C-alpha cells in the first residue's frame, strides 16, 4: 500500500511538472542575428504650439517650458518629428524666416542640446496648386530649411519630410504620386543648389497605411527616387485588435521588405484608432468621451490616452515595429495643446498631457498620463546606434518581447497583453544573463513613480541567470523592462 501511494505521489509530481512546463513561455534571443543595426531611436511628434484657441490666446510660460524639458529629459527621446507650414511665414509674397521663430526655437534648442535627431518638415499646404507644384513656395521651404540649418546652426535637423501623408485624399497632393514625386525632385534639386544634401536626408514617402495595399509607393520610390530619398517612412494608426492579434507585424513587414537594402525605414507617426469592427465597443466609447469633453475634437481624438490600456497597446505596436526591422518610431503626439481640428478650441486629444491645462483647459489635463511611462521606457533604453536582435516567442502569444543593446549595455522588454500573470524563460545564444540590471514595471497596479513624471525601478542591481533556467514573472497587462544602462 505504501509503495502504491509513493507511486501515485511521484506520478502527480511528474504531471505537475509537465503542466508547469506547458505554462511557461520561452523567449529566445538570437544573439548572432540582427533585425536592425544602428537604430535611430524612438520619440514623439513635437510641433510648434497653436496658441490661438479662439476663445483665448495663450503663451507657453518659462516654467511650462522647464516642465516640458524635464519630462522629455526623463523620456530621453532620440528621434523627434517637427512639422509646420512654410507658407505661414510668407508675408506679401516674401519669406520672413524670423516670423514666429520664438515658437520653434525652444523645440529645436532642446533637440540641439540633447543630441536628438530631428525629422523636420512641411505639412504641404501651399506647396501644391490644385494638380501641380508651386515652385516658389517649395523654394521658400528650402530657404527656411537653409535658415535653420546654416544660419541658426540647428545641426540636429537630420531629415526632411516634404508633404504629410501624400497618398491621402486629405493631403495637399490629394493622393497623387506623380505630383508628390515632382515636388520631391524639385525640392531635392533646390537642396543641392543650397548645399544642403550633404547635411541631411529627405524622408519619404510618409504614406498613411492600414493594410498592404500601398506597398507600391515604397517600390515606386526605390525605382524613381533612389537618389532623392535617404530614409523611408510610413504612418500607421492600426486598430487595437490588429495590434494585439499580431496581424500588425505582417502588415508593416510588407512595407519594410520593399525598402532597398542600403536604406532604413522608420515609423514617422504611430497611434491607435478603433477602426475594425472587433473594436466597435472601444470606438463607441471613444466617441462618447469626445462628445462629453468640452475642448476635444470629436473627429480626431484618442480619449483612451487617459487609460493604462493605451500604454500597453502602444508598447505592443512598438515592439512589433522594432522586430519588423524598423529603425525608429515617432508617437503621435506629445501635447494636446499643439493642434485643433473642427475649430480653434477643439483640440486633438492624443498627447501625454496638455501643458496649458492650468492656464485654460483644466488643471488635471496638465498631469502626465499613464502611457507616457510605457513609451518613455522604450525611448530611454533604445539609444541611437543600438543593435536590435532577433527574438522568437514560443508558447503564449500574449507575450511579446524585444532585445537590443549598445556598447555592452542591454534592454530586454517583455509585454503581457493577457489578463493573467505569465511565466517566461529567456534563452540566449551567447549571453548567460544580465548583471547589475534594473527592472521597471508598467501596469495599472504596479507603477512606482516619483514627483511630476519619474518612473522608478521596482528592483535594482539584479542578476539574471538565463542559463540556469530562471523564470521571470510578468504581471497581467504589463510591460516589464530590464536594462543594464546606467541611467
C-alpha positions as CSV (number, residue, x, y, z in Angstrom):
1,X,0.0,0.0,0.0
2,X,2.8,2.4,0.9
3,X,4.6,1.7,-2.4
4,X,1.3,2.3,-4.3
5,X,0.9,5.7,-2.5
6,X,4.5,6.6,-3.3
7,X,4.0,5.7,-6.9
8,X,0.9,7.9,-7.1
9,X,2.8,10.8,-5.5
10,X,5.6,10.5,-8.0
11,X,3.1,10.4,-10.8
12,X,1.3,13.5,-9.6
13,X,4.6,15.4,-9.3
14,X,5.5,14.3,-12.8
15,X,2.2,15.5,-14.2
16,X,2.6,18.8,-12.2
17,X,6.0,19.3,-13.7
18,X,4.6,18.7,-17.2
19,X,1.7,21.1,-16.7
20,X,4.1,23.7,-15.1
21,X,6.4,23.4,-18.2
22,X,3.4,23.8,-20.5
23,X,2.5,27.1,-18.8
24,X,5.9,28.6,-19.5
25,X,6.5,30.8,-22.5
26,X,10.0,30.8,-23.9
27,X,11.6,33.9,-25.3
28,X,14.7,33.1,-27.5
29,X,17.2,35.8,-28.2
30,X,19.3,35.1,-31.3
31,X,22.5,36.8,-30.4
32,X,24.0,36.2,-33.8
33,X,21.1,37.6,-35.8
34,X,20.4,41.3,-36.1
35,X,17.0,42.6,-37.1
36,X,18.4,46.1,-37.5
37,X,21.6,47.9,-36.7
38,X,22.4,51.5,-35.9
39,X,18.9,52.1,-34.6
40,X,17.9,55.8,-35.0
41,X,15.6,55.9,-31.9
42,X,12.1,56.2,-30.7
43,X,10.4,59.5,-29.9
44,X,7.5,61.7,-30.4
45,X,5.8,64.4,-32.6
46,X,6.5,67.9,-31.2
47,X,5.2,70.7,-33.3
48,X,5.0,74.5,-32.7
49,X,2.1,75.2,-30.4
50,X,-1.1,76.6,-31.9
51,X,-1.5,79.3,-29.1
52,X,-4.6,80.9,-30.6
53,X,-7.5,78.8,-29.3
54,X,-10.4,81.1,-30.5
55,X,-11.7,81.8,-27.0
56,X,-8.3,82.8,-25.8
57,X,-4.7,83.4,-26.9
58,X,-2.0,81.8,-24.7
59,X,1.8,81.6,-24.4
60,X,4.0,78.8,-23.1
61,X,5.4,80.3,-19.9
62,X,9.1,79.8,-18.9
63,X,8.0,77.4,-16.1
64,X,6.0,75.3,-18.6
65,X,9.0,75.1,-20.9
66,X,11.0,73.9,-18.0
67,X,8.4,71.3,-17.2
68,X,8.3,70.1,-20.8
69,X,12.1,69.9,-20.8
70,X,12.2,67.9,-17.6
71,X,9.6,65.5,-18.7
72,X,11.4,64.9,-22.0
73,X,14.7,64.5,-20.2
74,X,13.2,61.5,-18.4
75,X,11.8,60.1,-21.6
76,X,15.1,60.6,-23.5
77,X,13.5,60.7,-27.0
78,X,16.2,60.1,-29.6
79,X,14.0,60.9,-32.6
80,X,11.6,63.8,-32.8
81,X,9.4,64.9,-35.7
82,X,8.6,68.6,-36.1
83,X,6.2,69.9,-38.8
84,X,4.9,73.3,-39.9
85,X,3.6,75.2,-42.9
86,X,6.3,77.3,-44.5
87,X,3.7,79.3,-46.3
88,X,2.5,80.6,-42.9
89,X,5.9,82.5,-42.8
90,X,5.3,84.2,-46.1
91,X,4.2,87.9,-46.0
92,X,3.4,89.9,-49.1
93,X,5.0,87.2,-51.2
94,X,8.2,87.2,-49.3
95,X,9.5,84.6,-46.9
96,X,10.1,86.0,-43.4
97,X,12.0,83.3,-41.6
98,X,12.1,85.2,-38.3
99,X,8.2,85.2,-38.1
100,X,7.1,83.0,-35.2
101,X,10.7,81.9,-34.6
102,X,10.0,82.1,-30.8
103,X,7.6,79.2,-31.2
104,X,10.0,76.9,-33.0
105,X,13.2,77.9,-31.3
106,X,12.6,76.2,-27.8
107,X,11.8,72.9,-29.6
108,X,14.9,72.9,-31.7
109,X,17.0,74.3,-28.8
110,X,16.0,71.2,-26.8
111,X,16.9,68.8,-29.6
112,X,20.2,70.5,-30.3
113,X,21.3,70.5,-26.7
114,X,20.3,66.8,-26.2
115,X,21.6,65.5,-29.5
116,X,18.1,64.4,-30.6
117,X,17.8,63.6,-34.3
118,X,15.0,65.7,-35.8
119,X,12.8,64.9,-38.8
120,X,11.8,68.4,-39.8
121,X,9.2,69.0,-42.5
122,X,6.3,70.8,-44.1
123,X,2.7,69.7,-44.0
124,X,2.4,70.6,-47.6
125,X,-0.3,73.3,-47.7
126,X,0.6,75.9,-50.3
127,X,3.3,73.7,-51.9
128,X,0.7,72.3,-54.3
129,X,-1.7,74.3,-56.5
130,X,-4.5,72.0,-57.5
131,X,-2.7,69.4,-59.5
132,X,0.7,70.9,-59.9
133,X,3.6,72.1,-57.7
134,X,4.1,75.6,-56.6
135,X,7.8,76.1,-57.3
136,X,8.1,79.4,-55.5
137,X,6.7,78.1,-52.2
138,X,8.8,74.9,-52.4
139,X,11.9,77.2,-52.9
140,X,10.7,79.0,-49.7
141,X,10.6,75.7,-47.9
142,X,14.2,75.1,-48.8
143,X,15.2,78.7,-48.0
144,X,13.7,78.2,-44.5
145,X,15.5,74.9,-44.0
146,X,18.7,76.6,-45.0
147,X,18.0,79.4,-42.5
148,X,17.5,76.8,-39.7
149,X,20.5,74.6,-40.6
150,X,23.1,77.0,-41.8
151,X,22.2,80.4,-40.3
152,X,20.8,79.2,-37.0
153,X,23.1,76.1,-36.8
154,X,20.5,73.6,-35.9
155,X,22.6,70.6,-36.9
156,X,20.0,68.4,-35.0
157,X,17.9,68.5,-38.2
158,X,19.0,65.3,-39.8
159,X,16.0,64.6,-42.0
160,X,13.4,66.5,-44.0
161,X,9.8,65.3,-44.6
162,X,8.1,67.0,-47.6
163,X,4.3,66.8,-47.5
164,X,2.4,64.8,-44.9
165,X,0.8,61.6,-46.0
166,X,0.8,62.3,-49.7
167,X,-1.3,59.2,-50.5
168,X,-4.3,60.5,-48.7
169,X,-7.3,62.3,-50.1
170,X,-6.8,64.7,-47.2
171,X,-3.3,65.6,-48.3
172,X,-2.1,68.6,-50.2
173,X,-1.3,66.2,-53.1
174,X,-4.9,64.7,-53.0
175,X,-3.3,61.3,-53.1
176,X,-1.3,61.8,-56.3
177,X,2.0,60.0,-56.5
178,X,3.1,61.8,-59.7
179,X,2.5,65.3,-58.1
180,X,4.4,64.3,-54.9
181,X,7.3,62.8,-56.9
182,X,7.6,66.0,-58.9
183,X,7.6,68.1,-55.7
184,X,10.2,65.9,-54.1
185,X,12.5,66.1,-57.0
186,X,12.2,69.8,-57.3
187,X,12.8,70.1,-53.5
188,X,15.9,67.9,-53.7
189,X,17.3,70.0,-56.6
190,X,16.9,73.1,-54.6
191,X,18.6,71.5,-51.6
192,X,21.5,70.7,-53.8
193,X,21.7,74.3,-55.0
194,X,21.9,75.4,-51.4
195,X,24.4,72.7,-50.4
196,X,22.0,71.0,-48.0
197,X,22.0,67.5,-49.4
198,X,25.3,66.7,-47.6
199,X,23.9,67.8,-44.3
200,X,20.5,65.9,-44.1
201,X,18.4,63.3,-45.9
202,X,15.0,63.5,-47.4
203,X,12.4,61.2,-45.8
204,X,9.6,59.5,-47.8
205,X,7.1,58.6,-48.8
206,X,5.4,59.3,-45.5
207,X,2.3,57.5,-46.5
208,X,-0.6,56.5,-44.1
209,X,-1.4,52.8,-44.3
210,X,-3.9,50.4,-42.7
211,X,-3.2,47.3,-44.9
212,X,-0.7,46.2,-47.5
213,X,-2.3,47.9,-50.5
214,X,0.0,50.9,-50.5
215,X,3.3,49.0,-50.7
216,X,3.7,50.1,-54.3
217,X,4.6,53.6,-53.0
218,X,7.7,52.2,-51.4
219,X,8.6,50.2,-54.6
220,X,8.0,53.2,-56.8
221,X,10.2,55.4,-54.6
222,X,13.0,52.9,-54.7
223,X,12.7,52.8,-58.5
224,X,12.1,56.5,-59.3
225,X,13.6,58.4,-56.2
226,X,16.6,56.3,-55.1
227,X,18.8,59.4,-55.4
228,X,16.5,61.7,-53.5
229,X,15.2,59.6,-50.6
230,X,17.7,58.9,-47.9
231,X,15.3,57.4,-45.3
232,X,12.0,55.7,-45.8
233,X,8.9,56.1,-43.6
234,X,5.3,55.3,-43.3
235,X,2.5,56.2,-40.8
236,X,0.2,53.7,-39.1
237,X,-2.9,54.0,-36.9
238,X,-3.9,50.4,-36.5
239,X,-6.9,49.1,-34.7
240,X,-6.4,47.6,-31.2
241,X,-7.3,44.1,-32.4
242,X,-4.9,44.4,-35.4
243,X,-2.1,45.0,-33.0
244,X,-3.0,42.6,-30.2
245,X,-3.6,39.7,-32.7
246,X,-0.1,40.2,-34.2
247,X,-1.6,40.9,-37.7
248,X,0.1,44.3,-37.4
249,X,3.5,42.7,-37.8
250,X,2.5,41.1,-41.2
251,X,1.2,44.4,-42.5
252,X,4.3,46.5,-41.7
253,X,6.8,43.9,-42.7
254,X,5.3,44.0,-46.2
255,X,6.5,47.7,-46.4
256,X,9.8,47.0,-44.8
257,X,10.6,44.3,-47.3
258,X,10.2,46.8,-50.2
259,X,12.9,49.1,-48.8
260,X,16.4,48.9,-50.6
261,X,18.9,47.0,-48.5
262,X,21.2,50.1,-48.1
263,X,18.4,52.2,-46.6
264,X,16.5,52.3,-43.3
265,X,12.8,52.7,-42.7
266,X,11.1,54.4,-39.7
267,X,7.5,54.8,-38.4
268,X,7.0,58.5,-38.9
269,X,3.7,58.6,-37.0
270,X,2.2,55.9,-34.9
271,X,-1.0,55.8,-32.8
272,X,-4.1,53.6,-32.3
273,X,-7.6,54.0,-33.8
274,X,-10.5,51.7,-33.3
275,X,-11.3,51.1,-37.0
276,X,-12.1,47.4,-37.0
277,X,-15.5,46.0,-36.1
278,X,-14.0,43.9,-33.4
279,X,-13.1,47.2,-31.6
280,X,-16.5,48.8,-32.1
281,X,-17.1,48.9,-28.3
282,X,-14.0,51.0,-27.9
283,X,-14.9,53.1,-30.9
284,X,-18.3,53.9,-29.4
285,X,-16.8,54.7,-26.0
286,X,-14.2,57.0,-27.6
287,X,-16.9,58.9,-29.5
288,X,-18.9,59.2,-26.3
289,X,-16.0,60.5,-24.3
290,X,-15.1,63.1,-27.1
291,X,-18.7,64.3,-27.2
292,X,-18.7,64.9,-23.5
293,X,-15.4,66.7,-23.4
294,X,-15.7,70.4,-23.9
295,X,-12.3,71.0,-25.6
296,X,-11.9,67.7,-27.5
297,X,-12.1,67.3,-31.3
298,X,-14.9,64.8,-31.9
299,X,-13.4,63.7,-35.2
300,X,-9.7,63.4,-34.3
301,X,-9.1,62.5,-30.7
302,X,-8.0,59.3,-28.9
303,X,-9.6,59.5,-25.5
304,X,-8.1,56.3,-24.2
305,X,-4.8,58.1,-23.7
306,X,-6.1,58.5,-20.1
307,X,-6.2,54.7,-19.7
308,X,-3.4,52.4,-18.8
309,X,-4.6,50.1,-21.7
310,X,-3.3,52.6,-24.2
311,X,0.2,52.3,-22.9
312,X,0.1,48.5,-23.2
313,X,-1.3,48.7,-26.8
314,X,1.2,51.3,-27.9
315,X,4.0,49.2,-26.4
316,X,2.6,46.2,-28.3
317,X,2.7,48.1,-31.6
318,X,6.2,49.4,-30.9
319,X,7.7,46.0,-30.1
320,X,6.2,44.6,-33.3
321,X,7.6,47.6,-35.2
322,X,11.1,47.1,-33.7
323,X,11.0,43.4,-34.5
324,X,9.8,44.0,-38.1
325,X,13.2,45.7,-38.8
326,X,12.2,49.4,-38.5
327,X,14.8,51.8,-37.2
328,X,12.7,54.1,-35.1
329,X,9.2,55.2,-34.3
330,X,7.5,58.6,-33.6
331,X,4.5,58.6,-31.4
332,X,1.6,60.8,-32.3
333,X,1.8,63.1,-30.2
334,X,3.5,64.9,-27.3
335,X,0.9,67.5,-26.3
336,X,-2.8,68.3,-26.8
337,X,-2.1,72.0,-27.0
338,X,-0.3,71.7,-30.4
339,X,-3.3,71.1,-32.7
340,X,-7.0,71.7,-33.1
341,X,-9.4,70.3,-35.6
342,X,-13.0,71.4,-36.1
343,X,-12.5,74.8,-34.5
344,X,-9.6,76.5,-32.6
345,X,-10.7,75.3,-29.2
346,X,-11.5,71.7,-30.3
347,X,-8.1,70.1,-29.5
348,X,-6.8,66.9,-31.0
349,X,-6.5,64.9,-27.7
350,X,-3.7,62.4,-28.4
351,X,-0.9,63.7,-26.1
352,X,0.9,62.7,-22.9
353,X,-0.6,65.9,-21.4
354,X,-1.8,69.4,-22.2
355,X,0.8,71.8,-21.0
356,X,-1.7,74.7,-21.0
357,X,-4.1,72.8,-18.7
358,X,-3.6,75.1,-15.6
359,X,-3.8,78.2,-17.8
360,X,-7.1,77.3,-19.5
361,X,-8.1,73.7,-20.4
362,X,-8.2,72.3,-16.8
363,X,-5.6,71.6,-14.2
364,X,-6.0,67.8,-14.5
365,X,-5.1,68.0,-18.2
366,X,-1.6,69.1,-17.4
367,X,-0.7,66.0,-15.5
368,X,1.3,63.2,-17.1
369,X,-1.0,60.4,-18.5
370,X,-0.1,56.7,-17.9
371,X,1.1,55.9,-21.4
372,X,3.9,58.4,-21.1
373,X,5.7,55.9,-18.8
374,X,5.4,52.9,-21.1
375,X,6.6,54.9,-24.1
376,X,9.4,56.5,-22.1
377,X,10.9,53.2,-21.2
378,X,11.1,52.2,-24.8
379,X,12.7,55.6,-25.7
380,X,15.2,55.8,-22.8
381,X,16.7,52.4,-23.2
382,X,17.0,52.2,-27.0
383,X,19.6,54.9,-27.7
384,X,20.7,55.9,-31.1
385,X,23.2,53.4,-32.5
386,X,21.6,50.4,-30.8
387,X,21.6,46.9,-32.4
388,X,18.3,45.0,-32.3
389,X,18.4,41.3,-32.1
390,X,16.0,38.7,-33.5
391,X,13.6,37.4,-30.9
392,X,11.3,34.4,-31.1
393,X,8.5,33.6,-28.7
394,X,7.2,30.0,-28.1
395,X,4.2,29.5,-26.0
396,X,1.5,32.0,-25.1
397,X,1.0,34.6,-27.9
398,X,0.0,37.1,-25.3
399,X,3.8,37.5,-24.6
400,X,5.7,39.9,-26.8
401,X,9.4,40.7,-26.5
402,X,12.3,42.8,-27.8
403,X,16.0,42.8,-27.1
404,X,18.5,45.5,-28.0
405,X,21.9,46.7,-26.9
406,X,24.7,49.2,-27.4
407,X,28.3,49.2,-26.0
408,X,27.7,46.1,-23.9
409,X,24.6,47.5,-22.3
410,X,21.2,45.9,-23.0
411,X,17.5,46.3,-22.8
412,X,15.0,43.4,-22.5
413,X,11.4,44.3,-22.9
414,X,8.6,41.8,-22.0
415,X,5.0,42.6,-22.7
416,X,2.0,40.6,-21.4
417,X,-1.3,41.6,-23.0
418,X,-3.3,39.0,-21.2
419,X,-5.4,39.3,-18.1
420,X,-3.4,36.7,-16.3
421,X,0.2,36.5,-14.8
422,X,2.6,34.7,-17.2
423,X,5.8,32.8,-16.6
424,X,8.7,33.4,-19.0
425,X,12.1,31.8,-19.5
426,X,14.8,33.5,-21.6
427,X,17.1,31.7,-23.8
428,X,20.1,33.5,-25.4
429,X,22.6,32.0,-27.9
430,X,25.6,33.6,-26.2
431,X,24.7,35.7,-23.1
432,X,24.2,33.7,-19.9
433,X,22.2,36.6,-18.3
434,X,22.4,40.2,-17.2
435,X,24.4,41.7,-14.3
436,X,23.6,44.9,-12.4
437,X,20.3,45.2,-14.1
438,X,17.3,47.5,-13.2
439,X,13.7,46.3,-13.5
440,X,10.9,48.7,-14.4
441,X,7.2,47.7,-14.5
442,X,4.4,49.5,-16.2
443,X,1.0,48.2,-15.1
444,X,-2.1,49.7,-13.5
445,X,-1.5,48.1,-10.2
446,X,2.3,48.5,-10.1
447,X,3.5,51.9,-11.2
448,X,6.3,53.2,-8.9
449,X,6.6,56.9,-9.6
450,X,8.2,59.9,-8.0
451,X,7.4,63.6,-8.4
452,X,5.8,65.0,-11.5
453,X,7.0,62.4,-14.1
454,X,9.7,60.0,-13.0
455,X,9.2,56.2,-13.1
456,X,11.4,54.4,-10.6
457,X,12.7,50.9,-11.0
458,X,11.0,48.3,-8.8
459,X,14.3,46.5,-8.3
460,X,18.0,47.4,-8.7
461,X,21.3,45.6,-9.1
462,X,19.6,42.4,-10.3
463,X,21.5,39.4,-11.6
464,X,19.5,37.4,-14.1
465,X,20.8,33.9,-14.9
466,X,19.1,32.7,-18.1
467,X,21.5,29.7,-18.4
468,X,20.1,28.4,-15.0
469,X,16.5,28.4,-16.3
470,X,15.4,31.4,-14.2
471,X,11.7,32.1,-14.5
472,X,10.5,35.7,-14.9
473,X,7.0,36.5,-13.7
474,X,5.3,39.0,-16.0
475,X,2.2,40.6,-14.4
476,X,-1.1,40.7,-16.3
477,X,-1.5,43.6,-18.7
478,X,2.0,44.9,-18.1
479,X,5.3,46.0,-19.7
480,X,8.4,44.8,-17.9
481,X,11.8,46.3,-18.9
482,X,15.2,45.1,-17.7
483,X,18.2,47.2,-18.5
484,X,21.9,47.4,-17.7
485,X,22.1,51.0,-18.9
486,X,23.4,53.1,-16.0
487,X,20.9,56.0,-16.3
